[in-house]
């Protein structure tokens, strides 16, 4: 390790430095995405890389068909272009004969809408929780 790297590391340990760590629990889009797909097993959840990938999921009704969802976070802002959602369908005739296709459609739109709706709720709750009126002024939220 170079001297500069060691000094930067020590500075971080002391609480200095310019690195800003944001925990996944404070990111409304990340939390909303996890909450929305919580019924599906996760294959990968990489907050620093901004990617959630589910494992193949199938309900008990049709075991020959499965779905897999990939969510990429393009920004932390709660807006319609913040997420890149890909939905893959797998249909199998038997264990060795499967076809995987990517599809756009209603499910992608509904999933995005649900995530954004939950994220907006989480952001409003965080804003209300962090609100502190300035002493001497009327509380404008009453």
N, C-alpha and C positions, 0 to 999 in steps of 0.2 A: 504494500500500500504506500502511495506517495505521501509526502509530508502534508501537502494541501488537503488530500482526502482525509487524513487523520484529523487535521485541525477542523475541517468541516464537520466530521462525525462528532468530535468532542463538543463543538459549538452547538450541534443539534441536541446532544445529551444535556447540555446546560440550559436548553430552552431557547437558544438564540437561533440564528440562521434564517433563511428565507423560505424554507420548505414549508408548505401548508398541507397538512394531512387532513382529509375529510373522511369521516367514517361512513360506511355504507348506510348505516341506520339514519344518518342525517340527510341522505339524498332521497327526496320524495319519489322520483321516478323509479329508482332502484327498488325501494320498499314496495311501491305500488305494483311493480312488475312481479316481484316475488310473491306478493299476496294474491295476485290474479292467477298465477299458474301454480299455486301451492299444492294442487291435487296431483300434479305430475312430478315424477322423480327427476331430479336434476343430474345431468351428466357433467356440467361444468358451470361454475359461477365465479367469474373473474371480475371483481369490481374495478381493479386498477386498469384492466384491459377493456372494460365496458361491455362485457358480453355475458349473456345468460344462455345456456343451451340445455334443453330438457333431454332426457333419455326418450327412447321410443315408448309411447304410451298407447295402450289399448284398453277399452272398457271390456267388461265381461261378455257383452252381447256379441261382438264380432272379433274373434281373436286373429282373423286373417288380415285385419286392417289395423294400422297403427299411425300415430301422428307424432311429429317431432317439431319443436318450436325453437327458433333462434332469435334472440332479441339483442340488437346492438344499440348502444346508447351513443348518439351523435352529439348530444349536448346535455347539460344538466338542467336547462330551462324547460319548463313545462309548456310545450307547444307541439303542434301536430307533426312537425318534421324532426322531432327529437329522437324518434325511435325508428330503427330499421328492423322490421319484423319479417321473418321468413318462416313459412309453414310448409313442412314436408309430409307427404302421405306415402305410406308403404302398404302395398297390397301384395299378399302372398298366396299363391296357389298351393304351395307346400313349403317346407322349411328352406329349400334351396332355390326356389323360383319366386323371387320377389321383384316388384317394380316400384321404384321410388320416384316420385314427382314432386316438384315445387308448385304450389298453387296460390294464386291471389284470389281474394273473394271476400265474402261476408264475414267469415271467421277472423280474418286478418283485420278488417275494419272494426269489428266488434271488440276484438282484443285490444287494439290500440285505443279505442274510445274508453273502454273500462279502465285501462291503465292510467290514461290522462285524467279521467274523472277522480280516481282514487288519489292520484298524485296532487291534484288541486285541493282535495279535502285535507290531505296531510300538510300541505303548505299553509293552508288557512289555520289549521290547528297549531302549527309551529309559530306562526305569526302571532296568534292570540296568546300563546304561552309565553312568548318572549316580549310581549308588549309591556312597557313600563312607562306610565305617564310621567311627564316632567313635573317635579314638585312646584307647586304654586300656580299651576294651570289647571283648568277644568279637564276632567277626563272626557275626551271627545267620543269615547266608545259607549258611553252610557246613554 
